[in-house]
Amino acid sequence: MRIVFFGTPDFAVASLEEISKYFEIVAVVTAPDKVGGRGHKLIESAVKIWAKTQNYRIFQPKNLKSERFQQNLKQLNPDLFVVVAFRMMPVSLWGIPPLGTINLHGSLLPKYRGAAPIQRAIQHGEQFTGLTTFLIKAEIDTGDLLLQQEIQIDPNESFGELYDKMKKLGGHLLVKTIQALESGEIVPISQSDELSSSAPKITHEDLMIDWNRSVIEIHNQIRAFSPSPGTITQHEGQLYKIFKALPVLENHKSNPGEWKIEKPKNLFIFGKDGYIQVLEIQPASKRKMSVEEFLNGLKN
């Protein structure tokens, strides 16, 4: 099985590493290098960095519709394209290999189609999510389903923790999918649009905490955007990011958003039906810290 792999972030690296143990990777396609950081140095994608250690042939096209780029891939005689965390592809590209192009998605499709399925599942308080492999077609995340794996979301699990769990499991699911395609033991299943939901990109508004909401909803919001980019709140004219907290349902007479400090290590912020106990916080222009460290730095 000759495979061309498409991917960019570290989530994709785990899948590339796993499938390379079982199949021939004839090329890797990833994003062009970016200029950034101190000194405006070129920043390579996580996939490129790992692919270089394996001496894979690497393509970094700016234009996926480029005839030269597509012709280069055709000359490799690939059986299958595998896509993990990459950008939208034109039909002229994903239609090249005889077995088609498969994608790994971080939800149980058709639920949470879109750019941020892991964050949105946590944000909406889901108890389960999963991974899906499917055949790419023109409309994003709508192709025929191949295999799925359900994954439990723990009540206090953050996006970062679930992300790490899912990226490890994703490679194993891809291996099973490719083996089943190779043997002809898999029958693609059409998705139901009636059961679909969306997982749009994260916006600044998603990060702003509304303390008039339920503390469970606020807690889900905090863990959905931790460790990055972090939820945002304001207190006495200062901005803070909250990365970790615990919810407590309790009747109270405090105003939503009101702080209650119990030194040396307790900070409570009230919602409409209780409060959250803050565990990790970042004041504006400062580093992330434990709430105890933060409180110790406050003036009495």
N, C-alpha and C positions, 0 to 999 in steps of 0.2 A: 504494500500500500504506500503510494507516493503522495505525500501531504505537503501543501503550502499552508503555513500558519500565519494568521493575521491577528495582531494584538499590540497593545501599548503599555498598560500599567502593570504593576506587580501582581495584580489579580490574574492576569493572563500568563505570567511567568510560571506559576504553579502548574497550570494546564499544559503549557508547552513542555515543561520538564517531564511531566508524567507521560504524555503521549509519545515523547521521543524515546522512551524505554521500550516501546512496542512497535513503532512504525518509523518509516524513513521520512525524515523532514528534509525536503529538497530545497526549501527556501523559507525565509521569514519576512513578512511584510509588516512594517511598523511606521509610526509617525516620524516626520522629519525632525531633526534636532532643533531645539529651541534655544534662543539666547536669553539668559536670565541669571539671577543671583549676583553676588558681588563680582565685579570685574567683567560682567556681561559675557560669561563663558558659555560655550555651547553645552546644552544639557541633553544627554541621550535618554531615550525611553528605557524603562526597566527591561522590556523585552529585548531591545537591541543589546543592552549590556550583557544579558545572559546569553543571547544567541552568539555573540562574539566569542564567548568562552568555549563554545562548541564548534567554532569555525563554520557556522552556517552561512550560506549566501543570504545577504540582507538587502531588501529593497525598501526605500523610503520615498515613495512617490508623493509629490504635492497634488497631482491630478490623477485620480484613480481611473479616469476615462482615457488616459494617454494610450495611444495605439502601441507605442514602443514598449511601454511597461507591460501591457497585456500580452503582447507578442512574446516578450521575454518569459512570461509565466507559461504560455502555451508550449514553448520550446522545452520546458522542463517535464512535459508529459505527466502532469499531476492527475492522480485519481480522485482527489478530494481536497477541498479547501476547508479549513477549520478556523472559525472566527471567535475570539474572546475579547470583549471590551475594545472594540475597534469602531471606526466611524461607518456611516451608512455607505453601502457599496452599490454601484450601478449594475444593472442586469447584464451588461456586456462583460462584466468582471465575474460575478458570482455564477454565471452560466457556463463558464469555461470547462470545469472538470466533469467527467462523465457521471460521477456519483453525486454531483452537486456540491453545495456549500452548506455546512452546518454551523450553527451558532450555539454558544452556551449562554444562557440568561439566568440572572439571579432571582428568579421567582417561579412560582408554579403557573406558567402561562395557561390560559389567557389573562390571569390576574397580573396586575402591575407591569403592563407594557410600558417601556420607556427608559429614560436615562438613569433613574434613581430607584430601582425596585427594592433594594435592601433597606434604604432609609425610609421609604414610604411605608413599607410593611411594619416597621417598628413604630413609626409615627402614628399609624392608625391602630396600634394596639393589637396587632395580629399575634396569635399564639403559635402559628406555624407559617413557614414559608418553604422555599425549596429551590431546586435547580432544574432547569429544563434544557434539553438539547432539541433543536428543531431545524428544519430545512429553511434556508432564507428564501424570501420572495420580496416583491417590490415594496409592499407596505411594511414598515418596521415592526418587528416582533409578532408577525401574524402568520408565519409559515407553519407547515404541518409539523405536528409534535412527533418526536422520536422517543426519548426516554425522560422520565422525571424522578426526582428523589425528594421526598418530604423532609424538612428539617424543623425541629422544635425551636422556638424562640423563648429563652428563659425570661422571666418577668423583669429582671434588672439588666439584661444583656444589652450592651451598647452596639452601635453600628460597627465600630472597630472590631469588637469581639466576634460578632456574627460574620463579618467580612472575612476575617482570618479563617474561621471555620469553613465557610463556603468555598473559599479559593482552594483549599486543600481537597475538599470533596469533589470539586468541579472537574479536576483532572481525571479522577477515577470514573466519573460518569461519562466523560468523553471517550475514554478507552473502551468502556462497555458499548457505547454507541457505535464507535467505528468498527469494532469487532462484529457487531450485529449487522451493520451495513455490508461489511465485507462478505459475511456468510449468507446474506439474504434473509436473515431471520427476523427482520424488523419491518413492520407495516406502519408507515406514517399515518397520523390521524389528524384530521382537520380541526382547527380551533373553532370554538364557538364565540362569535363576537358578542353575543348576548350576555356572556359570562365575563366579559373583559372589563378591566379597570386600568387606569393610567398611572404612570409613575414619572411625572415631569421633572425637569431639572430643578435643583434647589435654588431658591431665590432668597434675597435678603429678607423679604417679608416672612418666609418660612422660619427664620431664625429668631425673630422677635417674640419674646414671651408675653402673652396676654394673661395677666394674673387674675382676670375675671373668669377664667376657665377652670374646669375641674383639675385638681392636683394630679390625677392619674393622666389626664391628657398632657399636662405640663411635663410630667415625668417622662412620658413617651417621647415628647418633643426633644427633651434634653438628651436622652440616650440615642435618639435617631441621628443626632448631629454631633456625636462624640466619637472619636477624639477630634474630628474636624468637620465643619468649620467652627462648631460651638454655638450654642444658643446665646442670645443677647438680652440683657435687661438693663434698666437704668435705676439708680438710687441716689438721691440727693445731688442730681446733676452729673453724676459719674456713670460711665458705661462699664459693664462687667459682662464677661462670658462665663456661663455655668456649664461644666462638663460632666458632673456626676452628682447625683442627689437621690434621696429616698422620699417617697410620698407617704404622708400620714393623713388619713381621713379623720376629721374631727370638727365638731361644731365649735365656732369661735365668733368673737365680735370684732375682730381686727379687720382693717381695710385690706382689700386685695393688693398685693405688692408690698405690704408693710413688712419690715424686717424686725426680727426679734433675736438679739444676740445674747448668748450665755457663754461667756469666756470660761475656760480657754479653748473650747473646740466645738461649740454649737452655734450654727446660724440657721434660723428658720425664716422662710418667706411664705406669706400666706396667700392661698388661692381662695376660690369661692367656697370650697367645702372641706378645707383642711390646710395643710402646709407642706412644703417640701423641706427636708433637712439637707442643706447644701454640704457636699463632701469635697468638691473640687471646683475652684473658681479662678478666674484670671481678670484682674483689674486692667483697664485700658493702659496700653503702653508698658505693661509688665508681663512677667512670665506666668504660666499656669502654676498653681500651688494648691496644697491641701488647705482646707478651711481653717485648720488650727494654725497653720503658718500665716495665713491671711489675717486672722483675728489677732494674732500676736503682734502684727505690724500696725494695727489700728491704734490711734491715740485714744486714751481713756476719755 
